[in-house]
């Protein structure tokens, strides 16, 4: 009986200390200032999220860009995670680039602004 009470108390403390669901902060940018017809790197930085069930897709006109590189999932002391994904690209007029982030059941698309 004492063991069951101890186990219940231990589980309650464990779950109480677990961070709540925190949506990601997303930044979409390019390594160099955007110039049409110039090689560049499209970068999507996703940070401050919990739990770590997340996927990042770099998109061009609604289709995922191939050959993207992603860092390993990392976290800070407070168990908030961060990831970065990047891919080489050559932006052209009328093309739309974005970062599609799926965190749990929430899906959001973040547009790249070329700042040209």
N, C-alpha and C positions, 0 to 999 in steps of 0.2 A: 504494500500500500504506500509506504514512504517513497519507494523508488518511483512509482507512478506519479506522485505529486511532484517529486524532484524533476522528473523528465518533462512533465507539463510546464513547470516553471522555467526550465531551461529553454524549451521550445518557444515560449512566450517572449523571453528576453531576446532570443535570436531573431525572431521575426520583428520585434520592435526596433531593433538596431538596423535592420535592412533599409537602405534608402528607398524612397518612393519613386514612382515612375516620373522621370524627368525628360521632357522632350529635348531633342538636340538643337544646338545652335549651328547654323549652316552658313558657310562662306563659300561663294563660287567666284573664282578670279583666274586670271592668266598670269604666267610668270612675267611676261613682258607686256607693255601696253598693247591692246588689240589693234592690229593692222590687217586689213583684208589682203589675202594672198601671201601673208608671211607666216612661216612656221612658228609655232608657239606651244606652250604647255597649258592645258586646261586643268585646273586644280579645284577640288572640292574638299574642304576641311569641315568635319563634323565633330562637334565637341560638347562636353557637359551633359551627356545623356546617360540614362539608366532605365531599365536593364540593358545589357549589351546585345540584345537581339535586333540587329540592324543590318540593312544592306544599302549599298550606294551604287548607283549606275550613272555613268556620264553619258549624256544623250546628245544626239544631233538630229534635229527635226523629228523627235519622237522615237528614234531608234538608238539602241545602245551602241556606243563606240567600242570597237574591239581593241584588244591589246592594252587595256588600262592596267596600271600598277596600283596596288593598295598597300599601305603600311600595316604592320601588325596592330591588333587591337591593344590599346594601352589604357591605363587608368591612373587617376590621381588618388591621393590618400582617402578622399571621401567617396570612393567607388563611383565616380563619374568618369565615363569612358571617352576616348577620342580616337578618330581615324582620319586618314587623308587618302584620297584617291586622285590619280592624275593620268593624263594621256596626251600624247602629241596630237596637235591638230593644226589645220590651216584654215582659219575662218574666211568665208566668202560672203559678199552681200546677200541678204535674204535668208541665210542659214540661221537657225535658232539652236543655241547650245544651252544645256541645262544639266543640273544634278538632281537626280530622282532619289529621294531618301525614303526608305521603308523602315519604320521603327514600330515594332509590334504590329498592330493592325492599321497604323496611320501611314498614309503615303502622301508625300508632298514633293512638288517639283519647284526647283529654285533656278531662275534664269541667270545666265551669264550676261553681264552688260559689258560690251567691248570698250566703252569710254573713248570712242573715237570722235 
